[in-house]
Amino acid sequence: MNDWIANLPPAAAAYLEGRRLDEVECIISDLPGIARGKAVPASKFARQPYFHLPDSIFYQTITGEWGEAAGDEGFIERDMILKPDMSTASAAPWTGDWTLQVIHDAFDRHGTPVPFSPRNVLKRVVKLYEEQGWEPIVAPEMEFFIVARNLDPAKDIEPMMGRSGRPAAARQAYSMTAVDEFGPVIDDIYDFAEAQGFEIDGITQEGGAGQLEINLRHGDPVKLADEVFFFKRLIREAALRHDCFATFMAKPIADEPGSAMHIHHSVMDAETGRNIFSGPQGGETDAFYHFIGGLQTHLPSAVAMLAPYVNSYRRYVRDHAAPINLEWGRDNRTTGIRIPLSGSDSRRVENRLAGMDCNPYLGIAASLACGYLGMMQEQRPSKQFRGDAYEGEGDIPRVLGSALDLWDEASELHDVLGPEFARVYSIVKRAEYEEFLSVISPWEREHLLLNV
């Protein structure tokens, strides 16, 4: 037991210094990004090298229903072997006792990674980069809303009351006063993040009422996806301490901007450590343009992973800080693909399509997969867009059904992400979409009941 504790990551070790560990939460991300797993006494965790969960957790929809597993063998709910990745051991500082969280990886009984586990999907894509001598680097940006408690789904979501006693106001992007309104919640976010060993690059007020953005330092895709996975839970717990909710819905409030998970990408040469998007003299390389070309070519088919729910498509609204097409431009936030201002060493490509409601492992995997295909196939992008991209035509799916149709036909993406994952993902998302279509909305009752 003491040897295990001695080898914890520094932040987890510091959290437990002088204290007795009570419990370990053994967790794994399902397809929506919900933490599934078991809580076990620390003494048992120290003796147990793995534990079991049924693979059915990856067939579960966001509502708790189940997608039907197609195939000759049907759906028999095999046990997976879940092994801890101790590098992810992290505090759970909101609990009443001294608890650690540890992310686990899923394997079948032969020791093969389970292909539809989201963390395994991302690892598969990263490995393809490594086989080419490349090291992908990402930096996610997380947007979310702090809202008043909402206990009745029939009621509209409302902004929370700020420190001043007034509801959070919209159209206050980058306002420090607006950030101060959420001071107690933000203080807890910082405290929890410090206890978990996460480095926040900054917190800003976004354009929506009660909308905040957290930027994370760039780094390894799997590590950053782990952090976003942890952060979603951390932020929710911080909000609950102050009688409010944190929501990562793509579009929680009508007429307000949606919440994105912008993903910045660069690719390093593993041998030299140089950014392959920049040449010896600092110019833009073929790899840079091919990465953009891959995003433009393949992202429409990947939108079902970046915008995984019916609500996700409400975010893609003209002039509401979300893209409507896949034009690319330098320092242009109206385009779906943006090239931020940077020096040659930090040249990067920003994908602005992903919503904050996507699973971080799958969103990052999909984006990297599109760029990988572009570089392998040497795809050229369209001409750089200059001006307001909202004046152009939309070229991305506008509803989940259309996105799933494109996803089902995307054999090249399936080969990169894993054909078995692609099959299971489609099963689950089709089940969610069909369940949504069975619900009659207030709009339909209001305008159609007596008028058609």
Salt bridges, closest charged atoms under 4 A:
ASP22 OD1 - ARG20 NH1 3.16
GLU25 OE1 - ARG233 NH1 2.76
ASP30 OD2 - ARG36 NE 2.90
GLU73 OE1 - ARG78 NH2 2.51
ASP85 OD2 - ARG119 NH2 2.90
ASP105 OD1 - ARG119 NH1 2.86
ASP105 OD2 - LYS123 NZ 2.82
GLU141 OE1 - HIS262 ND1 3.16
GLU141 OE2 - HIS264 NE2 2.85
ASP188 OD2 - HIS242 NE2 2.79
GLU199 OE2 - ARG217 NH1 3.14
ASP226 OD2 - ARG119 NH2 2.83
GLU227 OE2 - LYS223 NZ 2.71
ASP243 OD1 - ARG149 NE 3.43
GLU256 OE1 - ARG171 NH1 3.18
GLU284 OE1 - ARG330 NH2 2.54
ASP286 OD1 - ARG380 NH1 3.58
ASP331 OD1 - ARG338 NH2 3.62
GLU350 OE2 - HIS262 ND1 3.40
GLU350 OE2 - HIS264 NE2 3.67
GLU350 OE1 - ARG338 NH1 2.62
GLU350 OE2 - ARG352 NH1 3.10
ASP405 OD1 - ARG430 NH2 2.84
ASP408 OD2 - ARG430 NH2 2.78
GLU420 OE2 - ARG423 NH2 2.63
GLU432 OE1 - LYS429 NZ 2.89
GLU446 OE2 - HIS447 NE2 3.89
